[in-house]
Amino acid sequence: MRDLAIYTLMILTMIQLSYVAITRHCLHALFAYLALVVVGPRLVGIMKKLGPKTLGREGVLSSITEWEADKLEKESKSAPDRAQCMRVFAAQGKTLSQAITYAEHIFKQKGTILLTTGHKAKGLEWPNVIHLDPWLCRRTPSEQDQNLDYVVSTRSSDRLTEIESEQIEW
């Protein structure tokens, strides 16, 4: 349920980066990103119907919760993920108008983001690398996991960022 929202935040963080290398355990982020590209305009459309543009953040969050409850009554399976995504945008503005403007800005961004496994990143280098959930490689002392962690951690020529998705607070 939180996956799309977590990866929404991840994509928001990465939008200005050239490339991203991730562990083999996180390839499903690619599918979340593709879903984000498809649902972006729909999310903005939903947000525009939440209330007046001057609605404050608390009112926006309340409207999102009401929208989600209504959709869940109709047995929507995507409502929780969409609601979480809208909450991410709501957190970026003091009003509904600011949240919508931010969402539209994010969805208009262009650029290349390469999502790859640590295995396929071997021998390659990028200026910016995000290692998602590095603990997955560090939880066991196996030589293969240690090697994979080393490969991912040394792919950046400029900046390595490690993100633990469990630590993201909503």
C-alpha positions, 0 to 999 in steps of 0.5 A, spaced: 500 500 500 505 504 501 510 502 495 507 507 490 508 513 495 515 511 498 517 510 490 513 517 489 518 520 494 524 517 491 522 519 484 521 526 487 528 526 490 531 523 484 528 527 479 534 532 478 539 526 478 542 523 471 542 515 473 540 511 479 543 504 481 539 500 486 540 493 489 537 487 485 531 487 491 529 493 489 527 492 481 520 493 483 521 501 483 521 501 476 514 499 476 512 504 481 515 509 477 512 507 470 505 507 474 507 514 477 508 517 470 501 514 468 497 516 474 500 523 474 495 527 470 490 523 474 492 525 481 493 532 479 485 532 476 483 528 483 487 534 487 483 539 483 477 537 485 478 536 493 476 543 495 477 551 493 485 552 491 485 556 498 484 550 502 489 549 507 494 543 508 490 540 514 483 541 510 487 538 504 489 532 508 482 531 511 479 531 504 484 526 501 482 522 507 475 523 505 476 521 498 480 515 500 474 513 504 469 514 499 473 510 494 475 504 498 467 503 499 467 502 492 472 497 493 478 501 489 485 497 490 489 503 487 486 509 492 490 508 498 497 508 493 494 515 490 492 518 497 499 517 499 501 520 493 497 526 494 499 526 501 506 527 499 504 533 494 500 536 500 506 536 505 509 541 500 504 546 500 501 551 505 495 550 500 491 546 495 493 551 490 501 550 492 500 542 492 497 542 485 503 547 483 508 542 486 505 536 483 504 539 476 511 541 476 514 534 478 510 531 473 513 536 467 520 534 469 524 531 464 530 527 464 533 520 464 533 516 470 536 509 470 534 504 474 538 498 474 540 492 479 547 492 482 549 486 478 548 490 472 552 496 474 558 493 475 564 496 471 559 502 470 559 509 473 555 515 474 555 522 477 549 521 482 547 514 485 542 512 490 542 506 493 536 504 496 535 499 502 543 498 502 541 494 509 538 488 504 546 487 502 548 488 509 544 483 513 547 477 511 555 476 511 555 472 505 561 474 500 556 475 494 552 480 498 558 484 501 561 484 493 554 487 491 554 492 496 561 494 494 559 494 487 553 499 488 557 503 493 563 505 488 559 506 482 558 514 484 563 519 481 560 525 485 555 523 490 552 516 493 546 517 497 543 511 501 536 511 502 532 506 507 525 506 505 523 504 512 525 510 515 521 515 510 515 518 515 509 520 512 
